[in-house]
């Protein structure tokens, strides 16, 4: 049996192990199949210890979601920044849709939780990256675009058709692009 985590570093490592286990289990299960018992077992803890870190399944999965959305938006940011020159609607839509490949777990959690204030703040950061590199018609339009794009991806992913979602997001992005 592992000793109690007393140092902050040990607590951080344990939290990371719990979140990794939860994300792995979520990727292969449904809401009703996801259990704290299985997460504790997979993380090498007793169930009671798990509850010291996350008081409910909802709290645990919310944190998993927050980290997944942050990771996704970080990938979008990197794709946008990596692109040289002025961004177009096509570039923005591609960065958003291409980086969703393999993130079915994120989309399922998005449908469960919606966007928290923390996730909205992270979206604002990505929207700023877009506005810095793409001429938009009105200030703040890229945040509305990101909110709508996320909604399209979450909704259309239930039909297993991210290609249609990507096309819809490209049309949406072209609507915010400033014309010369």
PyMOL commands that set and color helices and strands:
alter all, ss='L'
color gray80, all
select helices_A, chain A and resi 8-26+36-43+47-53+57-82+89-98+104-113+117-133+141-157+162-176
alter helices_A, ss='H'
color red, helices_A
deselect
rebuild
show_as cartoon
